[in-house]
């Protein structure tokens, strides 16, 4: 399954509730219109502060075309490919994170950020330390750096599943089309 989380342009986030709702609906409609050309099964979900795009496919060609299209849609400041995975314990999470990030870490600085919901035998800080320490031992040329690292590994743990940000891409930014009103300007050559 391909899953992306869409971060709104910051100017959209500071608008009043009604304007924000209108602009996120425009962005949602624009994303659906553009991505349905690639695959009719694409699902776009509006979560007020972000949008999610998902499709039941793991085709690398479809993934690259979706990334290409999402990068060109006004209103998206950034988007990340997510992986939803199940786990049994903290070590299981570490092994799954290592499988994704082990090849990206050599020679880089990194940190692990965890948001957790539900009842677990560990805290978010425990998870950050365990996963970060394990990756630091696994990749000897990598270094933990909590401020301004080269790579930030983001996890969201919810009950018995966790979301892993696999890769982040830059968007176009700006406002979604056609959220701005037309303007008529009269320019005269006389002083």
Secondary structure, DSSP 4 states (H G I P E B T S, - for coil): -EEEEEEEPHHHHTS-HHHHHHHHHHHHHHHHHHHTTT-TT-EEEE-SSEEEEEES---HHHHHHHHHHHTTSTTEEEEEEEEEEE-SSHHHHHHHHHHHHHHHHTT-EEEEEEEEES--SS-HHHHHHHHHHHHHHHSTT-EE-SSS-SEEEEEEEETTEEEEEEEEEE---SPPTT-SPP------S--
